Structures are given as C-alpha cells and as structure tokens.
Amino acid sequence: MFSKILIANRGEVALRIIRACKELGVRTVAVYSQPDINSLHVKYADEAICIGSASSANSYLNIPSIISAAEITDVEAIHPGYGFLAEDAHFAEICESCKIKFIGPTPENIRRMGDKMAAKDSAKKAGVPTIPGSKTCVKTKEDAMKISKDMKYPVIIKASAGGGGKGMRVCHNDVRLISAFLTAQREAEAAFGNPDVYIEKFIERPRHIEIQIIGDAFGHVVHLGERDCTIQRRHQKLIEESPSPVLSDKLRKKMGEAAVKCAKSIAYVNAGTVEFLLDEDNSFYFMEMNTRIQVEHPITEAVTGIDLVKEQLKVASGEKLAYKQEDIKFDGHAIECRINAEDPDNDFMPCPGKIDTFNAPGGRGVRLDSHAYQGYVISPYYDSMIGKLIVHGKTRQEAVSICKRALDEFIIEPIKTTIPFHRKVMNDPAFLKGKFSTDFVEKLFAKTQD
C-alpha cells in the first residue's frame, strides 16, 4: 500500500478519499484553490498546498501545479476523484511519466472509453447490445439529415467526447435536426475541444441503469450490482438508488455480465461504471462507460459493504481483488439525494453564499458525505454540490421512510437548496411505485404548476 498520496480534487470527494486513506494508514496531501482554503478537505489532510486562484484552469485543472505539488511533497500516487482531471488520459500519462501512480484506469482505458464512438465499438465487439446509430462521427448537416431519416425520428445527437448532457440534443423532425446539429457541434467544441458528434435512435421514456465494476491488473473483473439513475434533469443525475425497482434477478444478472464483458474486452483496471438505457420492453443498450469513481458510489457501498475508494487504492498499489463474483452479496436498499445549492423553484438556479445554519441529519441508516459546515461559503466558482445524503434500509419502502425523516432533519439556511425538491420526490406516487422514466422531473414540475 502507498505511504502517501495526493488528492487532485476538492470538496466532498476529496474528503471522502482522505477518510479512506486514514483508515488504511495512508498519509494525504490536499491541493486547493485560494477560495477553498476553509474547505474541510484542506483541514483534514495531513498536508495541504495552494495550487492557484479561483479559476479551475488556474488550479484544479492546472497540471503543472498539481505535479509540482506532488513532487514537492514526495507522494507515490495521485487520486483524481471525479470531474476535473479524472478522465483525462493525458494527465494519467504525465503522472506515469513522473513515476507517480495514477489511481484509476490506464491512459489507454480512459482514451478508449472517453471517445463515445470508440466505446460503443468496443461494447459491440464484446457482444454487448448497443443503441442503433451512425457508425462514425457525422460531419455535415446533410449527412445528419440522411442518417436521421433512414433511422426514423426521434433521434439524439451526442458529442463524441462528451458527458453531462453537453453537446446533446433530441430531434423529432428535419427543422429541429439542422439547428440542433450545429448547436451540438459548437457546444461540444466549447466544452471538450472536439466538435465531433454522432447520432443515435432516441429511446423514449427509458430508465438509466448503470453497473459498477472493478478490475485488477491480473485480469479479474467483477460487478457490484446496479444503480438506477433515472431521476435526472437535463442529463444531470439528482437521485440514485440501488437496487433498481424495475430489474428482475435474471435481468440484473444479464446486465452485470454484459458490463463485465465490456470491461474485460479492453483489459480494464480499477473502478468504472458501464451505463445502459433500459427501454419499456426491458431491452437494454450500452450508452457509455465512466472511467472513474462516480458521485453515487456510496449507495453501492451501502448494499455491498465494499468500500470502493479503498478498493481503488488496493488495486492501484498492485493488489489482486480479494473476492470473486460469487462472493458479492447484496443487502437491502439504498438511496442517494444530491444536495445542491440550487433553487428548484427557479429552474435550479445556483445559489452560492454563506451557510449560517447547518444541521446535518443522523440516526440509523443515514450517511452524509459533505465538506460543508456552519459558516462555510458555497463558492460560485465550482459546481453547486453541498453534499450527498445516503440512506439504507432493509427494503425500498424502509429506505424511502428513512430518507423522508433525514430530509426533514436536514437544515441549511439561508441559501436555497434542493432539499425541498427531494422531499417532493419522496412523496410522489409515481416514485413510490417505482414507475418513472428520465422525463420524471419535467412531469413532476408540470404537475406542480397545474
């Protein structure tokens, strides 16, 4: 095991990694931007180094500063968390060239699965079902129109290097297609430095199901079950749960095996997530692979009892997985609510500012991953996440009951947060029945307005 690592991230995920390291006896180095000097990850790490000003480009995306901090503090490895440089193959290569272990998949894994067309090709070659669509990136609006007409509307345009809903547009006709195609290209170029887009058949009213996998350097890969990430807004996840309320044991096994096949086909190492769309006929299709730890990983930890961050560290340090697929057992039901500094009644507008009152929920079955506290200032420079509320019960019904109680205990003032939104969801009849699709949030707000 490593003796000291640097965490190239901020906020709750940096704090999450620090906690795992402390339990393994690994010393930690935090890096931070000037506005983050009072964040808990800075206070709890064994060492902390300021790497730049507020701008991400000058701090958390500043590779030379991060590598300098790693060399000054003489660390053996870097954990990138999620976001920022976590899926940057170039950063992973630089770490390796500096004899610093990158705690994550190989640069080849990241590059292959970061290109959505290449990832889809890998899945298809592994025998995993994929969504019908263009075989290559689409360069012109004329080609886009021909492909869409042949495939029949609706279709969806996606950025090849994309994620988080950027460079993504749904089209139901020719007029919409042309404007959406050009907009998606511009957005992809701005967000990822790559204007390439491709087109797929749009699956209406799907479930978004992802499978957590982890592999070691010896060719062993296992899956740790699924997470249902269907409740999202503009392709940004808001609530996740495990297991999914709609998967049968047979379908769960089939999807898990498909995810493992996909990972093994590229000799995948470390933690990753294979994401699928599930249609109304229970047919599933490969969508993409995330080559990092996910925001929603705690619900998998809750139902499996496996600490995913510790597993990342063990695999990166050269250990074999200590278990086989048949050793993975699932217990109960877990739900995660993302608590963001946003106003749900004002189109989820970000609401940065100082927290005067912070009362965290507790009790049986409740976990809170957060870097915030009373007096902490939510910065306008980064994402608006305050923390993640994770609950675990014996059944889905019990997990929902615990979640309702925990949300009622959770007080963050005076800034606006998504807590009222989550309360609304936990009391919604469709959610309680487990009958919803990716348009759930839009329908919920339309119902409220009526």
N, C-alpha and C positions, 0 to 999 in steps of 0.2 A: 504494500500500500504506500501511496505517496506520503511524504512527511509534511509538505506544504504546497498549496495550490493558490492560484489567483482566480478570482471570480470576475469575469468581464461582463458585468451586468449591474443592475441596480434594483432597488425596491424589494418587493416581497419574494421574487425568485432568488435574488442574491441572499436574502436572509434564510430562505429555505435550504439553499446549498450549504450555508455556514452551519446550520443546525445539524445536517447530516455529517458534515466534516467533524464537528465537535464530538459526535457520538462515535466516530471512527478513530478519533485521536489525530486528526489531520489539521495542521495549522492553516489559517486562511489569510489572504490578502484581499482587501476590498479596494476597488477603484471607484472614484466618484467625481462628478462634475461639481463646480462651485455651488450651485443651488442645492445640491444633495448632501451638503456637509452634515446636516442634522438627521439624515435618514438612519434607521436602525441598523441597516447592514453595515454602515460605517462604524457605528458604536460597538457592534457585536464581533466584528472581525478582529483577528489578532493584530493585524497591521492595516493601515489604510493610506492610500496615495491619491491625491487630487490629480486628475489627468486632463483638465481643461475647463472651459467655460460652459455655459448652459447649452449651447447648440450641440446636438448629438454628433454632428460632423466633427466638432472640436473636442469631443470627449469619448462617449461610448462607441463611436464608430471610428475613432482615431487609432488606427492600428499601430503606428509607430509609438504613440504614447503608451498604449497598453503593453506592447512588447518591452518597451524601456522599463516600465514598472515591474514587469515580470523578471527582467534580468537584474534590476537593482535589488529586488527582494529575494532573488535566487530561488524561485519556485520551480517545481518539477513539471507542473501541468497547469492548464487553464481550462476552467469550465465556463462556457459561453452562455449558459442559461437558455432562455428563449428570446426571440426578437433580436434586434441589433445584429451581431455578427454570428449568431448561432448556426445559420445555414449559408455561411459564406465560405465556399471551398478555398478561395484564395487565402483567407485568414487561417484556415486549418493548415494549409500548406506552409505558410510563413511560420506558424507555431512549430511544425515538424522540422523545418529547416534550421530553426533556432534551438533545436534539441529540447523543445518544450512539448509535452504530450497534450494533444487536443482531446478533451474529454467529450467525445461524441463520435460519430461515424467517420469513416475515411473521407478524404477530399473527393475521391472517385465516387463514393456513395452519394455525397452531397451534390456533386455536379450532375450526376446521372439523374437523380430523382428531383433535383431542382428545376430541371427542364421538363415541363409538363408533357411535351410530346415524347421525349425520350423515356420518361417514367411510364407513360401509357404503353409504349412499345415494349418495355421490359415486362410489364404486367401481362400483356397479351402473349408474349413469348413464354411466360411462365404458366400459361393456361388459365389466367385469371380473367373473368368477364370484364369487358370494358364498354364504355358508352360509345355507340356509333358516332362517327365524326370524321373530319378531314384527316387524311393520312399524314399530311405535313402542315407546316405553318402556311397560312393564307396571306398572300402578299398584296392582292388588289381587290377592290370592291367588286369588280366584275366576277372574279373567281369566287368571292364570298357569296354573291347572289346565286351563282350557278350551283354551288355546293348546297346552299340552303334550300333552294327549290327542289333539288334532287332528293334531299333528306326529308323535306316537308317541314313546314313550320309547326310549332315553335322551335327555335334553335337558341343556343347560347354561345356568345363569343367570349373567349378566355385568353388572358395573357399567358404566353408560354412560360415566362419566368415569374409568374405572378403568385399572389396569395392575398388573403384578407379581403377578397372582393374587389381589389383594384384591377382595372382593365377587364372587367366582366360586365357583359350586357346581354339581356334577354330580348329576343326579337320575335315578333309574331307576323311580320309582313315585310315586303320589299322596302317600303319607305323607311321604316324603323331600322332595317338592316344597314342601309347605307350610312346613315348618321351615326348609328351605334358602332359600326366597324371603324370609322375614322376616329371617333371619340375613344374607343378602346385602345387603338394604336397609340394615340397621344398620351393617354393615361398610363399605359404600360411603359412607354419611353420615359416619362417623367418619374414614375415610381421605381422602375427596375433597370433603367438604362438600356432597355431592349424592347423595341416596338412589336416584336413578333406576337401574333395571335393565331389561335386556331378555333375551329367551330365544331360544336357537338350538338347532338339532338338534346333538346331541353326536356328533362324528365319532370313532369308536373306533379306537384304535391308529394315529393319524396320525403323519406326520412334520411337524416345524415348520421351514418353509423361509422365509427372508427374503431380499429382494432389496435391495441397496444402490443408491440412486440419488443423483444430484446434479444440480441445475439452476442456471442463472444467471438474471439479471434480464432476459435477452433472449429468453426462451422456449425455450432449449436445455436438454434433459434427457437424460441417459444413465444406463444402469445399469452397475454394476461387478460383475455376477455375483451368485451366491447364497451364503448361509451356511446350513449345516444346524445348527439349534439344538435338535435333538430331545432331546438328553440334558439333562433338567432335573428339578428336584424342586419340587413344589408351584408349578409355573409359573415357577420361577426357574432361569435357564439356568446350567449348570455347565460344559459342554464344547461348543465350536462348531468346525465345520470348513468349509473351502471348497477345492474344490467339494463338493457333496453326493455321497455314494457311490451314490445311487439315481437321480439325474437323467440322462436321456439328453440329447444335444445339442439334439434337437428340443424336448424339454420345457423345457430351460433357456432356450432362445430364446423360447418361448411365454410363460413366466413373466416373463422380463425385459421383454418387450414389454408385458405386462399392467401391470407396475409403472410403466413409463414413461407409459403411457396414463393411469393413475391420477394420477400426479404432474402431468402436463400439464393434466389436466382442472380442476385448481384453481390453475394457474399457480404451481406450487411452486418455491421458490427455496432454495438451499443444500442441505446434506446431509440425507438422510432414509432411512428403511427401510420398505419395504412388506412386511408379514408375511402369509404364507399357511399354510394347513394343506393337506397333501397326503395323500389317502386311499390305501387299499390298491390302488385301481384306477387310480392315477396321475391322478386328477382333483384339481385344486387350487382353493382357495377363499380369497378375501380375508378376512383376520382383522382387521387394524388397520394403522395407519401410525404409526411413531415419528418425531416431528418434531425430531430431534436427532442428534448423533453417538452411535453405540452403543458399549457396553462392548467388544463383539467386533470393532470396526472393524479392528484390526491384521491379522486374517487376510486381509481383503480387500486391505489394503495389500501383504501378502506375495505374493499371487498376481497382482496387477495392477501392482505397482511404483509405485502412485499414493499420495502422502501425502494422506490425506483431510482432516487438520486444516489443512494448507497450502491445500488447495482451498477449504475453508470460508472462510479468511481472504481468499483472492483473490476469490472470488465476492462476499463481503460488502463488499469495497473497490471493487466495481464492474467487475471484470474479467469478460470472457467466458470460457467454458470453452475450453481450448486444444485440445480434441480432440472428435471425433465418435464415434458408437457403433462404427463400423468400426475405429477406432483402438485400441479397448480389447482388449488381448491378455491371456490367462491362462496363467500358468506354474506348474506344479507343484501341490502340495497343502499346505495349512496347517491347523494345529490350535491351538486356544487352550484352556488349562485355567485356570479361575478358582481362584486360591489364596486361600482364605478362612481366617480364624482361627475355625474351627469343628471340632467333634468329630464325624466321620462315624459313629462307633460309638455316639454318644449323641444320636441324632436331630438331628445337625448343630447341636448347641448352641453358641452363640457362646462363644469362649474369649479374651476380651481379656487383655492383660497385656504384660509387658516381654519383648522378644526378646533373649536372651543370646547366641545363636549364629545367624548369618545367612550361609549360604554359598550364593551365587547360582550357578546353572548357566551354562555358556558353551559356546563351540565353534561349529562351523559349523551354520547353520540354526536358531540359538537366539536369541530375543529375550525380554527380561524387562522389563515395564512395572511398576514398583513404586516406592512412596515410602518403603518400609521399609528398615531397616538394623540392624546390630547395636547394641543399646542403645535402639532405638526402642520406644515403648509403643503397642500397639494400643488405641485408645480404646474404651470401652464405649458412647460416645455416638452413634456413627455406624455405618455398615454395616461388616461384618467383613472386607472385602476387603483382603488384603495386597498382592496384585499379580496379574498375568496372565502366564502362561508361554505364549509363542507359538513354534511350531516350523514350519519349512518344508522340505519335501523335494521331490524330483522326482516321486515317486509317493506315494499314500496309505500304502503299506507302509513306505516310507522315512521319511515324516513320523512314523508311529507309532513306529518304531525310535528316531528322534531324540528323540521325546517321552519314551519309556521311559528312555533314557540321561540326559536332562536331569532328570527327576523323581528318579532315583537320586542325582544330584549335589546336588539341592536340599535343604539342611538348614536348618530353622527350629526352634529349641528355646528354652525348654521348652514353649511353648504348643502346643496341639493345632491341626493344620491339615488341609486337605482333600488334602494330598499323597498320603497312603496310599489315599484313595478313587480318585484319578486313576490311581495305579499299578494298582489293581484293575480299573478300566475298560479300561486299555490292554492288559490280558492276558485280557479276557473274550472268549470265542469269538464271541458274537453281535456285539460291537462290531467285532472284527477282520474279520468277514464283511460288516459294514455293514448288518446286518439287525436293526433295532431300531425302536421307536416311543417315544412320550412316556411310556410306563409302564416304560421300561428300568430306571430307578433302583430303583423298587419291586421289580421282578423280581430285580434283582441282589442286593438285601439279603435278599429272601426266600430266594434260592438259598444265600446265605452262612449263613443261620440253619439251613437244612436240613442 
